[in-house]
């Protein structure tokens, strides 16, 4: 799955401009949540870091949601600094949840560089024990010099979520 993410980001980072397309194919039986996608895209756009797009999907049974986002920066002046900002923003999501009073605890963080594809990757997991939620996120960032593209997928699941839906999300 990690290779598929990297390939998708590298395709999006190519110098050829293409019309916006769906970032992911949701698991079977899931449906789009346009309201959540719009709210996420608006939050991303407020950062004023390139253009943003977002998708949100919910499982047929309640308790699991999948969010995908893409940020595209044309002609990045410092791709390394932009990538670092995006990684730091992803990792800060647990701290932002804690600001609301939720006992958010980061349970895993890993970032790396895939030399074969020249892509930066990151994985984050955190949980809100009071809200009984667990979030798992993966990000891939790539640049061809003319454009930087960052794609992030986040799975948010409640403790009582359907196991099959949770597995499909991850």
Backbone as JSON, one array per atom type, in Angstrom:
{
  "sequence": "XXXXXXXXXXXXXXXXXXXXXXXXXXXXXXXXXXXXXXXXXXXXXXXXXXXXXXXXXXXXXXXXXXXXXXXXXXXXXXXXXXXXXXXXXXXXXXXXXXXXXXXXXXXXXXXXXXXXXXXXXXXXXXXXXXXXXXXXXXXXXXXXXXXXXXXXXXXXXXXXXXXXXXXXXX",
  "N": [[0.83, -1.19, 0.0], [1.99, 1.21, 0.71], [3.74, 1.73, -1.41], [1.87, 2.24, -3.4], [0.77, 4.65, -2.54], [3.02, 6.31, -2.73], [3.5, 6.19, -5.48], [1.16, 7.42, -6.41], [1.46, 10.04, -5.43], [3.81, 10.84, -6.71], [2.94, 10.8, -9.34], [1.1, 12.86, -9.26], [2.83, 14.92, -8.78], [4.13, 15.32, -11.11], [5.33, 17.25, -13.89], [3.36, 17.75, -15.74], [0.25, 19.22, -16.05], [-2.88, 18.33, -14.74], [-6.43, 17.74, -14.71], [-8.33, 18.02, -11.66], [-8.71, 15.03, -9.83], [-10.28, 12.2, -8.21], [-8.73, 11.37, -5.17], [-8.53, 8.98, -3.83], [-9.83, 5.63, -3.92], [-12.63, 4.8, -2.29], [-13.26, 2.34, 0.29], [-15.37, -0.5, -0.44], [-18.85, 0.06, -0.17], [-18.66, 2.36, 1.35], [-19.47, 5.84, 1.76], [-19.33, 9.14, 0.34], [-18.71, 12.1, 2.24], [-19.6, 15.09, 1.84], [-19.81, 17.47, 3.31], [-17.96, 17.21, 5.45], [-15.64, 16.95, 3.93], [-15.53, 19.45, 2.69], [-15.17, 21.13, 4.93], [-12.65, 20.27, 5.8], [-11.06, 20.91, 3.56], [-11.33, 23.68, 3.59], [-10.04, 24.32, 6.01], [-7.45, 23.54, 5.38], [-6.9, 25.29, 3.26], [-6.85, 27.72, 4.59], [-4.34, 27.81, 5.65], [-2.81, 28.83, 3.68], [-0.92, 27.67, 1.97], [-0.13, 26.82, -0.86], [-2.42, 25.11, -3.11], [-5.38, 23.4, -2.06], [-7.07, 20.3, -1.63], [-9.68, 18.07, -0.67], [-11.11, 15.02, 0.53], [-13.72, 13.13, 2.02], [-14.89, 10.22, 3.6], [-17.3, 7.94, 4.86], [-17.93, 4.96, 6.69], [-20.3, 2.33, 6.02], [-21.42, 1.3, 8.35], [-21.62, 3.05, 11.42], [-18.84, 4.8, 12.97], [-16.33, 4.83, 11.78], [-14.21, 6.84, 9.82], [-12.75, 8.12, 6.84], [-10.31, 10.26, 5.68], [-8.91, 12.14, 3.06], [-6.38, 14.2, 1.83], [-4.91, 16.72, -0.24], [-2.2, 18.77, -0.92], [-0.9, 21.18, -3.06], [1.9, 22.81, -4.21], [2.95, 25.13, -6.38], [5.96, 25.83, -8.08], [7.85, 25.69, -5.78], [9.77, 27.54, -3.49], [11.47, 26.63, -1.51], [11.52, 23.54, -1.18], [12.23, 21.65, 0.77], [11.86, 23.0, 3.23], [9.13, 23.51, 3.08], [8.12, 20.9, 3.04], [8.94, 20.1, 5.59], [7.35, 21.82, 7.17], [4.8, 20.83, 6.53], [4.99, 18.19, 7.51], [5.39, 18.74, 10.24], [2.95, 19.96, 10.8], [1.17, 17.83, 10.45], [2.01, 16.12, 12.53], [1.35, 17.7, 14.69], [-1.36, 17.4, 15.03], [-2.4, 15.79, 17.1], [-1.69, 17.32, 19.31], [-3.23, 19.58, 18.83], [-5.77, 18.53, 19.23], [-5.59, 18.02, 21.95], [-5.61, 20.6, 22.93], [-8.27, 21.22, 22.99], [-9.08, 20.08, 25.23], [-9.25, 17.39, 25.17], [-7.92, 14.25, 26.08], [-5.49, 13.63, 24.34], [-3.15, 11.4, 23.02], [-0.1, 10.76, 21.57], [0.76, 7.83, 19.9], [2.4, 6.69, 18.05], [4.98, 7.63, 15.8], [6.58, 8.11, 12.79], [8.92, 9.09, 10.44], [10.33, 9.27, 7.2], [12.57, 8.8, 4.38], [12.17, 7.86, 1.14], [14.39, 6.66, -0.9], [14.33, 5.54, -3.45], [12.05, 6.57, -4.71], [12.31, 9.21, -4.16], [10.75, 10.47, -2.21], [9.28, 11.91, 0.7], [8.09, 10.36, 3.6], [5.58, 9.79, 6.1], [4.19, 8.53, 9.14], [1.62, 8.5, 11.5], [0.13, 7.91, 14.65], [-2.44, 8.34, 16.97], [-4.36, 8.62, 20.0], [-7.49, 9.4, 21.52], [-8.39, 9.01, 24.55], [-10.56, 9.67, 26.17], [-12.59, 10.31, 24.37], [-12.68, 7.97, 23.11], [-11.46, 7.44, 20.63], [-9.37, 6.65, 17.82], [-6.76, 7.72, 15.79], [-5.15, 7.27, 12.75], [-2.63, 8.14, 10.55], [-1.19, 8.68, 7.32], [1.33, 10.07, 5.29], [2.64, 11.32, 2.23], [5.13, 13.06, 0.57], [6.25, 14.72, -2.24], [8.39, 16.12, -4.78], [9.05, 17.59, -7.94], [10.59, 19.69, -8.41], [9.38, 21.69, -9.93], [6.89, 21.53, -8.88], [5.43, 20.8, -5.73], [3.9, 18.17, -4.06], [1.75, 17.06, -1.57], [0.23, 14.37, -0.07], [-2.17, 13.2, 2.15], [-3.57, 10.69, 4.17], [-6.08, 9.94, 6.47], [-7.36, 7.93, 9.01], [-10.03, 7.7, 11.13], [-11.27, 6.2, 13.92], [-13.7, 4.83, 16.11], [-13.72, 3.23, 19.36], [-15.63, 1.18, 19.38], [-16.01, 0.55, 16.73], [-16.86, -1.19, 13.71], [-14.95, -4.02, 12.96], [-14.17, -4.88, 10.39], [-14.64, -2.59, 8.83], [-12.87, -0.83, 10.03], [-10.42, -2.11, 9.44], [-10.48, -1.9, 6.66], [-10.19, 0.81, 6.34], [-7.65, 1.37, 7.27]],
  "CA": [[0.0, 0.0, 0.0], [2.87, 2.37, 0.79], [4.22, 1.99, -2.77], [0.76, 2.83, -4.16], [0.71, 6.05, -2.11], [4.17, 7.02, -3.29], [3.26, 6.31, -6.92], [0.1, 8.42, -6.63], [2.0, 11.37, -5.19], [4.75, 11.16, -7.77], [2.17, 11.1, -10.54], [0.53, 14.19, -9.06], [3.9, 15.91, -8.77], [4.74, 15.45, -12.43], [5.24, 18.6, -14.44], [2.17, 17.86, -16.57], [-0.91, 19.63, -15.27], [-4.06, 17.54, -15.03], [-7.65, 18.13, -14.01], [-8.44, 17.36, -10.37], [-9.36, 13.73, -9.82], [-10.39, 11.63, -6.88], [-7.43, 10.97, -4.64], [-8.57, 7.58, -3.4], [-11.05, 4.86, -4.15], [-13.04, 4.4, -0.95], [-13.63, 0.93, 0.44], [-16.73, -0.84, -0.89], [-19.91, 0.35, 0.79], [-18.47, 3.64, 2.0], [-20.01, 6.94, 0.97], [-18.68, 10.45, 0.47], [-19.29, 13.07, 3.16], [-19.21, 16.36, 1.23], [-19.7, 18.51, 4.34], [-16.67, 17.04, 6.13], [-14.59, 17.23, 2.95], [-15.48, 20.9, 2.52], [-14.59, 21.71, 6.15], [-11.21, 19.97, 5.79], [-10.43, 21.71, 2.5], [-11.3, 25.07, 4.05], [-8.99, 24.43, 7.02], [-6.17, 23.46, 4.68], [-6.73, 26.52, 2.47], [-6.55, 28.82, 5.5], [-2.89, 27.81, 5.9], [-2.22, 29.58, 2.56], [0.26, 26.95, 1.52], [-0.53, 26.18, -2.11], [-3.84, 24.8, -3.27], [-5.77, 22.25, -1.25], [-8.25, 19.51, -1.99], [-9.95, 17.1, 0.38], [-12.21, 14.08, 0.4], [-14.08, 12.46, 3.27], [-15.75, 9.06, 3.39], [-17.71, 7.27, 6.09], [-18.32, 3.57, 6.5], [-21.74, 2.05, 6.06], [-21.73, 1.24, 9.78], [-20.97, 4.2, 12.06], [-17.67, 4.63, 13.82], [-15.06, 4.95, 11.07], [-14.19, 7.83, 8.74], [-11.5, 8.19, 6.1], [-10.08, 11.59, 5.11], [-7.75, 12.25, 2.18], [-6.14, 15.59, 1.46], [-3.76, 16.97, -1.11], [-1.74, 20.15, -1.06], [-0.01, 21.34, -4.2], [2.61, 24.09, -4.21], [3.65, 25.35, -7.64], [7.25, 26.53, -8.0], [8.25, 25.86, -4.37], [11.07, 28.2, -3.33], [12.28, 25.78, -0.64], [10.71, 22.33, -1.02], [12.57, 21.02, 2.04], [11.2, 23.73, 4.32], [7.69, 23.3, 2.95], [7.87, 19.53, 3.48], [9.07, 20.08, 7.05], [6.15, 22.47, 7.71], [3.67, 19.91, 6.38], [5.18, 17.1, 8.47], [5.15, 19.26, 11.6], [1.52, 20.19, 10.93], [0.55, 16.52, 10.66], [2.32, 15.64, 13.88], [0.7, 18.57, 15.68], [-2.8, 17.16, 15.12], [-2.73, 15.31, 18.45], [-1.57, 18.46, 20.23], [-4.41, 20.44, 18.62], [-6.9, 17.88, 19.9], [-5.39, 18.21, 23.38], [-5.98, 21.97, 23.27], [-9.72, 21.27, 23.23], [-9.34, 19.42, 26.5], [-9.25, 15.95, 24.97], [-6.64, 13.64, 26.47], [-4.9, 13.05, 23.14], [-1.82, 10.86, 23.27], [0.56, 10.2, 20.39], [1.2, 6.46, 20.16], [3.45, 6.31, 17.1], [5.39, 8.62, 14.8], [7.75, 7.7, 12.01], [9.08, 9.77, 9.17], [11.48, 8.73, 6.49], [12.81, 9.23, 3.01], [12.24, 6.74, 0.22], [15.39, 7.07, -1.88], [13.95, 5.08, -4.79], [11.05, 7.46, -5.31], [12.62, 10.58, -3.76], [9.58, 10.97, -1.5], [9.28, 11.93, 2.16], [6.91, 9.67, 4.1], [5.36, 9.9, 7.55], [3.06, 7.8, 9.7], [1.28, 9.0, 12.83], [-1.03, 7.32, 15.31], [-2.72, 8.93, 18.28], [-5.67, 8.26, 20.52], [-8.21, 10.24, 22.47], [-8.96, 7.99, 25.43], [-11.87, 10.1, 26.68], [-13.55, 10.22, 23.28], [-12.6, 6.61, 22.58], [-11.14, 7.53, 19.21], [-8.0, 6.43, 17.42], [-6.47, 8.28, 14.47], [-3.94, 6.8, 12.09], [-2.43, 8.96, 9.35], [-0.01, 8.45, 6.49], [1.56, 11.18, 4.36], [3.72, 11.21, 1.27], [5.43, 14.37, 0.0], [7.23, 14.59, -3.33], [8.53, 17.31, -5.61], [9.88, 17.48, -9.13], [11.24, 20.99, -8.56], [8.38, 22.64, -10.43], [5.69, 21.42, -8.05], [5.49, 19.93, -4.57], [2.59, 17.62, -3.76], [1.65, 16.3, -0.32], [-1.05, 13.66, 0.07], [-2.32, 12.62, 3.49], [-4.77, 9.9, 4.44], [-6.3, 9.78, 7.91], [-8.45, 7.06, 9.41], [-10.49, 8.0, 12.49], [-12.15, 5.1, 14.3], [-14.09, 4.75, 17.52], [-13.42, 1.94, 19.99], [-16.64, 0.18, 19.05], [-16.21, 0.48, 15.29], [-16.85, -2.47, 13.02], [-13.56, -4.41, 12.68], [-13.93, -4.92, 8.94], [-14.57, -1.2, 8.36], [-11.61, -0.3, 10.55], [-9.34, -2.7, 8.66], [-10.55, -1.34, 5.3], [-9.75, 2.2, 6.43], [-6.2, 1.4, 7.47]],
  "C": [[0.87, 1.26, 0.0], [3.38, 2.73, -0.6], [3.13, 2.65, -3.6], [0.62, 4.3, -3.81], [1.82, 6.85, -2.78], [3.97, 7.22, -4.79], [2.21, 7.37, -7.22], [0.63, 9.83, -6.44], [2.97, 11.76, -6.29], [4.03, 11.49, -9.07], [1.58, 12.5, -10.43], [1.59, 15.27, -9.12], [4.54, 16.1, -10.13], [4.48, 16.83, -12.99], [3.99, 18.81, -15.29], [0.98, 18.2, -15.67], [-2.12, 18.82, -15.69], [-5.25, 18.07, -14.25], [-7.72, 17.4, -12.67], [-9.2, 16.04, -10.5], [-9.5, 13.26, -8.39], [-9.02, 11.15, -6.42], [-7.4, 9.5, -4.29], [-9.85, 6.93, -3.9], [-11.47, 4.37, -2.77], [-13.34, 2.91, -0.89], [-15.08, 0.7, -0.01], [-17.74, -0.57, 0.21], [-19.77, 1.67, 1.52], [-19.07, 4.73, 1.14], [-19.32, 8.26, 1.32], [-19.46, 11.32, 1.45], [-18.81, 14.44, 2.7], [-19.01, 17.46, 2.27], [-18.36, 18.42, 5.07], [-15.51, 17.34, 5.19], [-14.42, 18.74, 2.76], [-14.82, 21.58, 3.73], [-13.08, 21.47, 6.19], [-10.49, 20.8, 4.74], [-10.31, 23.17, 2.91], [-10.18, 25.27, 5.08], [-7.61, 24.4, 6.36], [-5.88, 24.74, 3.9], [-6.36, 27.7, 3.35], [-5.06, 28.91, 5.8], [-2.15, 28.56, 4.8], [-0.9, 28.98, 2.11], [-0.15, 26.16, 0.28], [-2.03, 25.99, -2.21], [-4.15, 23.52, -2.51], [-7.01, 21.59, -1.81], [-8.44, 18.48, -0.9], [-11.13, 16.22, 0.01], [-12.47, 13.47, 1.77], [-15.07, 11.36, 2.95], [-16.09, 8.46, 4.74], [-18.17, 5.85, 5.74], [-19.82, 3.43, 6.58], [-22.22, 1.96, 7.51], [-20.99, 2.38, 10.47], [-19.71, 3.81, 12.83], [-16.34, 4.75, 13.13], [-15.21, 5.97, 9.94], [-12.8, 7.87, 8.13], [-11.41, 9.56, 5.44], [-8.84, 11.55, 4.23], [-7.6, 13.72, 1.82], [-4.9, 15.69, 0.59], [-3.46, 18.46, -1.09], [-0.75, 20.19, -2.2], [0.59, 22.73, -4.15], [3.36, 24.18, -5.53], [4.91, 26.18, -7.4], [7.69, 26.77, -6.55], [9.64, 26.47, -4.27], [12.01, 27.36, -2.47], [11.47, 24.53, -0.31], [10.99, 21.64, 0.32], [11.87, 21.68, 3.22], [9.69, 23.53, 4.27], [7.33, 21.89, 3.43], [7.94, 19.44, 5.0], [7.84, 20.7, 7.72], [4.96, 21.52, 7.65], [3.78, 18.72, 7.34], [4.89, 17.55, 9.89], [3.66, 19.51, 11.83], [0.78, 18.87, 11.17], [0.78, 16.05, 12.08], [1.62, 16.45, 14.96], [-0.79, 18.27, 15.86], [-3.21, 16.63, 16.49], [-2.66, 16.44, 19.46], [-2.75, 19.41, 20.07], [-5.63, 19.85, 19.3], [-6.8, 18.08, 21.41], [-5.76, 19.62, 23.82], [-7.47, 22.1, 23.56], [-10.09, 20.58, 24.53], [-9.37, 17.9, 26.38], [-7.9, 15.37, 25.4], [-6.03, 12.89, 25.29], [-3.47, 12.62, 23.42], [-1.26, 10.25, 21.98], [1.08, 8.82, 20.75], [2.28, 6.0, 19.18], [3.73, 7.48, 16.15], [6.62, 8.07, 14.09], [7.77, 8.54, 10.74], [10.34, 9.24, 8.51], [11.56, 9.29, 5.08], [12.96, 7.98, 2.17], [13.16, 7.15, -0.93], [14.99, 6.68, -3.3], [12.99, 6.04, -5.47], [11.3, 8.93, -5.0], [11.42, 11.23, -3.05], [9.8, 10.9, 0.01], [7.99, 11.24, 2.61], [6.8, 9.87, 5.61], [4.14, 9.08, 7.93], [2.87, 8.27, 11.13], [0.1, 8.2, 13.36], [-1.19, 8.03, 16.65], [-4.13, 8.54, 18.7], [-6.19, 9.29, 21.5], [-8.95, 9.27, 23.37], [-10.33, 8.39, 25.98], [-12.94, 9.98, 25.61], [-13.57, 8.86, 22.63], [-12.39, 6.59, 21.08], [-9.66, 7.25, 18.98], [-7.84, 6.97, 16.01], [-5.14, 7.72, 13.98], [-3.81, 7.59, 10.8], [-1.15, 8.56, 8.64], [0.11, 9.62, 5.52], [2.73, 10.84, 3.46], [3.89, 12.58, 0.64], [6.5, 14.18, -1.06], [7.26, 15.89, -4.13], [9.4, 16.98, -6.81], [10.63, 18.78, -9.4], [10.28, 22.06, -9.04], [7.13, 22.65, -9.56], [5.96, 20.47, -6.9], [4.08, 19.47, -4.29], [2.68, 16.82, -2.47], [0.27, 15.68, -0.27], [-1.06, 13.0, 1.44], [-3.63, 11.85, 3.55], [-4.89, 9.7, 5.93], [-7.51, 8.9, 8.14], [-8.78, 7.38, 10.87], [-11.52, 6.93, 12.84], [-12.47, 5.14, 15.78], [-13.78, 3.35, 18.04], [-14.37, 0.84, 19.53], [-16.88, 0.01, 17.56], [-16.14, -0.94, 14.77], [-15.41, -2.82, 12.63], [-13.25, -4.42, 11.21], [-13.79, -3.5, 8.38], [-13.26, -0.56, 8.81], [-10.43, -0.82, 9.73], [-9.31, -2.13, 7.24], [-10.01, 0.08, 5.27], [-8.23, 2.28, 6.52], [-5.5, 0.89, 6.24]]
}
